[in-house]
Amino acid sequence: MPQESFGDYTIRKRAAGESGLTEGEEDISDGIDVEVGDVSAFTLYLGVSTATAVDVQVFLSPDGGTNWYEPDESPVSLPSDDESAVEHIPYNASAVRLVESSGTPVKAQIREVV
């Protein structure tokens, strides 16, 4: 893990990996799945360009997508006057599924904390 020293202090940097769940904004009403690395947490970034309120359900899988569970942080709500949301997900999941049932195109990205 990278480190920087400042006098008597050493700061260890945490690595992170990024992945786009969507190619720009997409209809995710059928759900999109992505595997995540062996991480203890990740941050989910969501965006919409329409002035439409949307709720994006988040499901996590501990076993690569065989079983899915909805955490307390779900759904992530974007009010009609807001164009983006950021949600920290403090779980160690092996896969993530997002579903937005109205058909409104959503942009989704994940940043894994390693």
N, CA and C of each residue as an Amber inpcrd file, in Angstrom:
protein
   342
   0.8380000  -1.1640000   0.0000000   0.0000000   0.0000000   0.0000000
   0.8940000   1.2430000   0.0000000   0.6150000   2.2640000  -0.8120000
   1.4440000   3.4570000  -0.8860000   1.4630000   4.2040000   0.4430000
   2.5970000   4.8250000   0.7450000   2.7560000   5.5920000   1.9670000
   3.4700000   6.9000000   1.6770000   3.1920000   7.9100000   2.4980000
   3.9210000   9.1670000   2.4410000   4.3060000   9.5280000   3.8550000
   5.5340000  10.0240000   4.0430000   6.0040000  10.4130000   5.3670000
   6.1000000  11.9240000   5.4570000   5.6640000  12.4430000   6.5960000
   5.7300000  13.8690000   6.8810000   6.3220000  14.0110000   8.2820000
   7.6510000  14.2010000   8.3860000   8.2910000  14.3010000   9.6920000
   8.0930000  13.0280000  10.4840000   7.4130000  13.1380000  11.6110000
   7.1820000  11.9770000  12.4820000   5.9510000  11.1680000  12.0890000
   5.2450000  11.6060000  11.0640000   3.9960000  10.9560000  10.6980000
   4.1200000  10.2430000   9.3660000   3.5150000   9.0870000   9.2710000
   3.4340000   8.3480000   8.0150000   1.9660000   8.1230000   7.7020000
   1.5790000   8.4740000   6.4990000   0.1960000   8.3080000   6.0690000
   0.1490000   7.1660000   5.0640000  -0.6720000   6.1810000   5.3530000
  -0.8660000   5.0940000   4.4010000  -2.0850000   5.4140000   3.5650000
  -1.9130000   5.3680000   2.2730000  -3.0300000   5.6610000   1.3680000
  -3.8120000   4.3850000   1.1150000  -5.1200000   4.5330000   1.0330000
  -5.9460000   3.3860000   0.6820000  -6.1470000   3.3830000  -0.8170000
  -5.9820000   2.2320000  -1.3820000  -6.1730000   2.0930000  -2.8230000
  -7.6670000   2.0600000  -3.1240000  -8.0060000   2.3820000  -4.3450000
  -9.4060000   2.3440000  -4.7540000  -9.4780000   1.9570000  -6.2130000
 -10.5290000   1.2690000  -6.5720000 -10.7720000   0.9110000  -7.9570000
 -12.1030000   1.4910000  -8.3820000 -12.2060000   1.8810000  -9.6260000
 -13.4370000   2.4760000 -10.1320000 -14.0160000   1.6180000 -11.2490000
 -15.3200000   1.6260000 -11.3550000 -15.9450000   0.9560000 -12.4890000
 -17.2520000   1.6650000 -12.8200000 -17.5250000   1.7750000 -14.0870000
 -18.7990000   2.3030000 -14.5330000 -19.7840000   1.1590000 -14.6470000
 -20.9130000   1.2880000 -14.0190000 -21.9380000   0.2500000 -14.1260000
 -22.7490000   0.4270000 -15.3940000 -22.8380000   1.6820000 -15.8470000
 -23.5930000   1.9760000 -17.0570000 -22.7020000   2.7350000 -18.0260000
 -23.0610000   2.6950000 -19.2830000 -22.3920000   3.4940000 -20.3130000
 -23.1700000   4.7930000 -20.4330000 -22.8500000   5.7650000 -19.5840000
 -23.6520000   6.9780000 -19.5290000 -24.9650000   6.6580000 -18.8410000
 -26.0280000   7.3120000 -19.2490000 -27.3360000   7.0460000 -18.6540000
 -28.0300000   5.9190000 -19.4080000 -28.5700000   4.9590000 -18.6470000
 -29.2440000   3.8000000 -19.2410000 -30.5070000   3.4790000 -18.4530000
 -31.4460000   2.8450000 -19.1320000 -32.6310000   2.2940000 -18.4820000
 -32.1770000   1.0480000 -17.7260000 -32.2990000   1.0650000 -16.4070000
 -31.8810000  -0.0910000 -15.6050000 -33.0860000  -0.7760000 -14.9560000
 -34.2550000  -0.6380000 -15.5970000 -35.4670000  -1.2330000 -15.0290000
 -35.4090000  -2.7600000 -15.0070000 -34.6160000  -3.3690000 -15.8870000
 -34.4300000  -4.8290000 -15.8510000 -33.3140000  -5.2280000 -14.8950000
 -32.6330000  -4.2310000 -14.3230000 -31.5450000  -4.4800000 -13.3840000
 -30.2090000  -4.6000000 -14.0980000 -29.1620000  -4.1380000 -13.4170000
 -27.7990000  -4.3360000 -13.8970000 -27.0020000  -4.9320000 -12.7450000
 -26.1330000  -5.8590000 -13.0600000 -25.3020000  -6.5250000 -12.0620000
 -23.8470000  -6.2790000 -12.3830000 -23.0370000  -6.1920000 -11.3430000
 -21.5980000  -6.0860000 -11.5240000 -20.9230000  -6.7670000 -10.3370000
 -19.8350000  -7.4690000 -10.6180000 -19.0420000  -8.0380000  -9.5410000
 -18.1080000  -6.9690000  -9.0140000 -17.8970000  -6.9740000  -7.7100000
 -16.9610000  -6.0470000  -7.0900000 -15.8130000  -6.8450000  -6.5010000
 -14.6990000  -6.1640000  -6.2870000 -13.5180000  -6.8230000  -5.7520000
 -13.7020000  -7.2130000  -4.2970000 -12.6700000  -7.7850000  -3.7290000
 -12.6780000  -8.1860000  -2.3330000 -12.4330000  -6.9430000  -1.4900000
 -13.4960000  -6.1740000  -1.2670000 -13.3930000  -4.8920000  -0.5790000
 -14.3520000  -4.8710000   0.6080000 -14.0440000  -4.0350000   1.5880000
 -14.8930000  -3.9470000   2.7740000 -16.0210000  -2.9410000   2.6000000
 -15.9080000  -2.0800000   1.5930000 -16.9340000  -1.0690000   1.3700000
 -16.7690000  -0.4930000  -0.0300000 -17.8000000   0.2010000  -0.4880000
 -17.7160000   0.8960000  -1.7650000 -18.6770000   2.0740000  -1.7380000
 -18.4470000   2.9980000  -2.6550000 -19.3090000   4.1630000  -2.7710000
 -20.0200000   4.0930000  -4.1110000 -21.3100000   4.3050000  -4.0810000
 -22.1570000   4.2520000  -5.2690000 -22.5080000   5.6730000  -5.6700000
 -22.2480000   6.0090000  -6.9260000 -22.5660000   7.3300000  -7.4790000
 -23.6750000   7.1620000  -8.5090000 -24.7530000   7.9160000  -8.3520000
 -25.8880000   7.8340000  -9.2690000 -26.1990000   9.2130000  -9.8170000
 -26.6430000   9.2660000 -11.0720000 -27.0040000  10.5420000 -11.6700000
 -28.1260000  10.3750000 -12.6760000 -28.9650000  11.4020000 -12.7880000
 -30.0140000  11.4720000 -13.8100000 -30.0000000  12.8810000 -14.3770000
 -30.3510000  13.0130000 -15.6380000 -30.3720000  14.3500000 -16.2460000
 -31.7850000  14.8840000 -16.3970000 -32.7880000  14.0800000 -16.0720000
 -34.1660000  14.5510000 -16.1630000 -34.6180000  15.0600000 -14.8000000
 -35.6020000  15.9190000 -14.7850000 -36.1440000  16.4360000 -13.5330000
 -37.2330000  15.4940000 -13.0240000 -36.8700000  14.2430000 -12.8560000
 -37.8020000  13.2140000 -12.4290000 -37.2740000  12.5610000 -11.1630000
 -38.1140000  12.4050000 -10.1590000 -37.7030000  11.7060000  -8.9410000
 -37.5760000  10.2140000  -9.2530000 -36.4930000   9.6170000  -8.8090000
 -36.2940000   8.1840000  -9.0170000 -35.8000000   7.5490000  -7.7230000
 -36.1420000   6.2910000  -7.5540000 -35.6280000   5.4600000  -6.4780000
 -34.8790000   4.3070000  -7.1170000 -33.6250000   4.1410000  -6.7320000
 -32.8150000   3.0450000  -7.2540000 -32.6280000   2.0330000  -6.1360000
 -33.1270000   0.8290000  -6.3660000 -32.9560000  -0.2400000  -5.3930000
 -31.5610000  -0.8300000  -5.5450000 -30.9320000  -1.0890000  -4.4100000
 -29.5910000  -1.6690000  -4.3730000 -29.7150000  -3.0510000  -3.7370000
 -29.1640000  -4.0520000  -4.4050000 -29.1270000  -5.4000000  -3.8630000
 -27.6830000  -5.8550000  -3.8170000 -27.3170000  -6.5800000  -2.7680000
 -25.9490000  -7.0720000  -2.5970000 -25.9620000  -8.5910000  -2.5530000
 -24.8950000  -9.1790000  -3.1020000 -24.7500000 -10.6240000  -3.0820000
 -23.4130000 -10.9880000  -2.4400000 -23.4340000 -11.9060000  -1.4840000
 -22.1820000 -12.3540000  -0.8790000 -21.5320000 -13.5090000  -1.6470000
 -22.2480000 -14.0440000  -2.6540000 -21.7820000 -15.2720000  -3.3090000
 -21.7930000 -15.1820000  -4.8360000 -21.4400000 -14.0110000  -5.3620000
 -21.3160000 -13.8640000  -6.8100000 -22.6180000 -13.7940000  -7.5790000
 -23.7300000 -13.5630000  -6.9210000 -24.9910000 -13.3890000  -7.6210000
 -25.9730000 -14.5350000  -7.4790000 -25.6740000 -15.5170000  -6.6430000
 -26.6240000 -16.6030000  -6.4180000 -27.7700000 -16.1400000  -5.5300000
 -27.4560000 -15.4330000  -4.4600000 -28.4480000 -14.9090000  -3.5230000
 -28.2920000 -13.3920000  -3.4390000 -29.4230000 -12.6850000  -3.3680000
 -29.4120000 -11.2190000  -3.3200000 -30.1370000 -10.7380000  -2.0810000
 -29.5980000  -9.6680000  -1.4670000 -30.1690000  -9.0800000  -0.2650000
 -30.2180000  -7.5680000  -0.4220000 -31.2810000  -6.9530000   0.1070000
 -31.4270000  -5.4990000   0.0120000 -31.0120000  -4.8750000   1.3410000
 -29.9540000  -4.0490000   1.3650000 -29.4940000  -3.4440000   2.6160000
 -30.3790000  -2.2750000   3.0410000 -30.1520000  -1.7950000   4.2560000
 -30.9220000  -0.6680000   4.7910000 -30.7560000   0.5970000   3.9560000
 -29.6400000   0.7440000   3.2600000 -29.3680000   1.9370000   2.4560000
 -30.2090000   1.9990000   1.1780000 -30.9550000   0.9670000   0.8990000
 -31.7620000   0.8870000  -0.3070000 -33.2180000   1.1790000   0.0330000
 -33.9410000   1.8940000  -0.8370000 -33.4890000   2.4520000  -2.1090000
 -32.7460000   3.7740000  -1.9090000 -31.9370000   4.1180000  -2.9000000
 -31.2890000   5.4240000  -2.9440000 -32.2320000   6.3210000  -3.7360000
 -32.6780000   7.4070000  -3.1050000 -33.6690000   8.2930000  -3.7290000
 -33.0080000   9.5290000  -4.3070000 -33.3990000   9.8740000  -5.5210000
 -33.0000000  11.1260000  -6.1480000 -34.2740000  11.9400000  -6.3240000
 -34.4590000  13.0160000  -5.5320000 -35.6510000  13.8500000  -5.6940000
 -35.6640000  14.5190000  -7.0670000 -36.8140000  14.9940000  -7.4750000
 -36.9380000  15.5830000  -8.8120000 -36.0970000  16.8400000  -8.9830000
 -35.7310000  17.4970000  -7.8770000 -34.9150000  18.7010000  -8.0050000
 -33.4240000  18.4200000  -7.8120000 -33.0620000  17.1500000  -7.7290000
 -31.6630000  16.7800000  -7.5350000 -31.2280000  15.9210000  -8.7060000
 -29.9900000  16.0780000  -9.1460000 -29.5460000  15.3160000 -10.3090000
 -28.5630000  14.2160000  -9.9770000 -28.1510000  14.1170000  -8.7000000
 -27.2050000  13.0670000  -8.3650000 -27.3310000  12.6740000  -6.9040000
 -26.7900000  11.4990000  -6.5930000 -26.7590000  11.0020000  -5.2230000
 -25.4930000  10.1900000  -5.0430000 -24.9710000  10.2230000  -3.8320000
 -23.8010000   9.4340000  -3.4770000 -24.1710000   8.6420000  -2.2370000
 -23.9170000   7.3580000  -2.2610000 -24.2620000   6.4960000  -1.1300000
 -23.0750000   5.6040000  -0.8050000 -22.6170000   5.6610000   0.4520000
 -21.5400000   4.7800000   0.9070000 -22.1800000   3.4810000   1.3680000
 -21.6980000   2.3690000   0.8560000 -22.2450000   1.0600000   1.1940000
 -21.1870000   0.3180000   2.0140000 -21.3790000   0.1900000   3.3320000
 -20.3350000  -0.3740000   4.1930000 -20.4090000  -1.8960000   4.3420000
 -20.5270000  -2.5950000   3.2400000 -20.6350000  -4.0450000   3.3000000
 -19.6020000  -4.6840000   2.3700000 -19.2370000  -5.9060000   2.6770000
 -18.3180000  -6.6690000   1.8540000 -19.1520000  -7.5970000   0.9770000
 -19.5390000  -7.1350000  -0.1870000 -20.3420000  -7.9220000  -1.1220000
 -19.4720000  -8.3440000  -2.2990000 -19.8350000  -9.4270000  -2.9570000
 -19.0780000  -9.8440000  -4.1440000 -19.7360000  -9.3700000  -5.4300000
 -21.0120000  -8.9380000  -5.3280000 -21.7110000  -8.4250000  -6.5090000
 -22.7740000  -7.4230000  -6.0620000 -23.0840000  -6.4880000  -6.9750000
 -24.0850000  -5.4530000  -6.7180000 -25.0880000  -5.4640000  -7.8640000
 -26.3700000  -5.3170000  -7.5290000 -27.4340000  -5.2010000  -8.5400000
 -28.1950000  -3.9100000  -8.2670000 -28.4420000  -3.1490000  -9.3360000
 -29.2300000  -1.9250000  -9.2370000 -30.4730000  -2.0630000 -10.0960000
 -31.6160000  -1.5810000  -9.5850000 -32.8810000  -1.6260000 -10.3220000
 -33.6120000  -0.3080000 -10.1030000 -34.0550000   0.3150000 -11.1790000
 -34.8920000   1.5250000 -11.1250000 -36.1070000   1.2220000 -11.9820000
 -37.2820000   1.1050000 -11.3730000 -38.4300000   0.5130000 -12.0540000
 -39.1930000   1.4170000 -13.0110000 -38.9710000   2.7350000 -13.0110000
 -39.7880000   3.6090000 -13.8630000 -39.2770000   3.7170000 -15.3030000
 -38.0770000   3.2260000 -15.5680000 -37.5090000   3.3350000 -16.9110000
 -36.7410000   4.6190000 -17.1500000 -36.6270000   5.4730000 -16.1210000
 -35.8450000   6.7040000 -16.2500000 -34.3660000   6.3430000 -16.3810000
 -33.6800000   6.8700000 -17.3930000 -32.2560000   6.5490000 -17.5470000
 -31.4280000   7.0540000 -16.3670000 -30.5470000   6.1960000 -15.8760000
 -29.7110000   6.4810000 -14.7190000 -28.2600000   6.2000000 -15.0760000
 -27.3600000   7.0550000 -14.6100000 -25.9260000   6.8070000 -14.7390000
 -25.4480000   6.2780000 -13.3910000 -24.6690000   5.1960000 -13.3960000
 -24.2050000   4.6010000 -12.1460000 -22.7170000   4.2750000 -12.2290000
 -22.0000000   4.6190000 -11.1700000 -20.5830000   4.3020000 -11.0470000
 -20.3200000   3.8070000  -9.6320000 -19.2790000   2.9830000  -9.4880000
 -18.8740000   2.4790000  -8.1650000 -17.3960000   2.7970000  -7.9810000
 -17.0460000   3.1740000  -6.7650000 -15.6410000   3.3040000  -6.3880000
 -15.4280000   2.3810000  -5.2070000 -14.6020000   1.3740000  -5.4000000
 -14.3330000   0.3930000  -4.3650000 -13.2030000   0.8860000  -3.4680000
 -13.3710000   0.7170000  -2.1650000 -12.3170000   1.0330000  -1.2110000
 -11.5990000  -0.2680000  -0.8940000 -10.3190000  -0.3160000  -1.2070000
  -9.5420000  -1.5480000  -1.0430000  -8.6800000  -1.4610000   0.1880000
